[in-house]
Amino acid sequence: YQLVDNPNRLHTVKYRAPHSDHWEDRPLDWAMERIAQLVKETRDSTWEDKDEKDHRVQRTLGIAHLGGATLDNEENYLLKKLYTALGIVQVENQARI
């Protein structure tokens, strides 16, 4: 409950531009849009419809995910579904440890 409804919860993100020497406060909406843009750009630029043997693969190897033990099975299940829908095949987590 307190993760969502906490008076100390931050509502901005810290962003440091490439080659910058300082951090800036940015709105959460800006950060979410930026992440979506970068994922789309990377996915589009690394997309493979077929492999070298002409097998249909429809994937990207330009994005990977390594999850942590703080995620439970249900969260990992949803993340795996999202990444599969995006064509991301390199998905791993340490929740099983």
C-alpha positions as CSV (number, residue, x, y, z in Angstrom):
1,Y,0.0,0.0,0.0
2,Q,2.7,2.5,0.9
3,L,4.5,2.0,-2.4
4,V,1.5,3.7,-4.1
5,D,0.1,6.0,-1.3
6,N,3.1,7.4,0.4
7,P,3.7,11.1,1.0
8,N,7.5,10.5,0.4
9,R,6.9,9.0,-3.0
10,L,8.8,10.7,-5.8
11,H,6.8,11.9,-8.7
12,T,9.7,12.9,-10.9
13,V,12.6,11.0,-12.3
14,K,16.3,11.9,-12.4
15,Y,17.7,12.2,-15.9
16,R,21.3,12.9,-16.9
17,A,21.7,13.6,-20.6
18,P,24.6,12.0,-22.5
19,H,27.9,13.7,-21.7
20,S,26.2,15.9,-19.0
21,D,27.7,16.5,-15.6
22,H,24.4,17.0,-13.7
23,W,21.1,15.4,-13.1
24,E,17.8,17.0,-14.0
25,D,14.3,16.4,-12.6
26,R,11.9,15.3,-15.4
27,P,8.2,14.4,-15.2
28,L,7.3,10.7,-15.0
29,D,5.2,11.1,-18.2
30,W,8.3,12.3,-20.1
31,A,10.4,9.4,-18.9
32,M,7.8,6.8,-19.8
33,E,7.5,8.3,-23.3
34,R,11.3,8.4,-23.7
35,I,11.6,4.7,-22.7
36,A,8.8,3.8,-25.2
37,Q,10.6,5.7,-28.0
38,L,13.9,4.1,-27.3
39,V,12.4,0.6,-27.1
40,K,10.6,1.1,-30.4
41,E,13.7,2.6,-32.1
42,T,15.9,-0.4,-30.9
43,R,13.3,-2.9,-31.8
44,D,12.8,-1.5,-35.3
45,S,16.5,-1.2,-36.0
46,T,17.3,-4.8,-34.9
47,W,14.2,-6.6,-36.0
48,E,14.6,-10.0,-37.8
49,D,11.8,-11.6,-39.8
50,K,13.9,-14.5,-40.9
51,D,17.2,-16.0,-39.8
52,E,20.1,-17.0,-42.1
53,K,18.5,-20.3,-42.9
54,D,15.3,-18.5,-44.0
55,H,13.3,-19.7,-41.0
56,R,10.6,-17.3,-39.8
57,V,11.8,-16.0,-36.4
58,Q,10.1,-12.5,-35.9
59,R,12.4,-11.4,-33.1
60,T,14.8,-8.8,-31.9
61,L,18.2,-9.6,-30.3
62,G,18.8,-5.9,-29.6
63,I,16.9,-5.9,-26.3
64,A,17.3,-8.3,-23.3
65,H,15.8,-8.4,-19.8
66,L,17.4,-9.6,-16.6
67,G,14.9,-9.5,-13.7
68,G,15.6,-9.5,-10.0
69,A,14.4,-11.6,-7.1
70,T,12.1,-8.8,-5.9
71,L,9.6,-9.7,-8.6
72,D,7.2,-12.5,-7.8
73,N,6.0,-15.2,-10.3
74,E,3.0,-13.3,-11.4
75,E,5.0,-10.2,-12.2
76,N,7.6,-12.3,-14.1
77,Y,4.7,-14.0,-16.0
78,L,3.3,-10.6,-17.1
79,L,6.8,-9.3,-18.1
80,K,7.5,-12.5,-20.1
81,K,4.2,-12.0,-22.0
82,L,5.1,-8.3,-22.7
83,Y,8.6,-9.2,-23.9
84,T,7.3,-12.1,-26.1
85,A,4.8,-9.8,-27.7
86,L,7.6,-7.3,-28.5
87,G,9.7,-10.1,-30.0
88,I,12.3,-10.1,-27.3
89,V,13.7,-13.6,-26.7
90,Q,16.5,-12.9,-24.2
91,V,14.6,-12.9,-21.0
92,E,16.0,-14.2,-17.7
93,N,15.3,-13.6,-14.0
94,Q,16.7,-14.9,-10.7
95,A,13.4,-15.3,-8.9
96,R,13.9,-19.1,-8.9
97,I,17.0,-18.8,-6.7
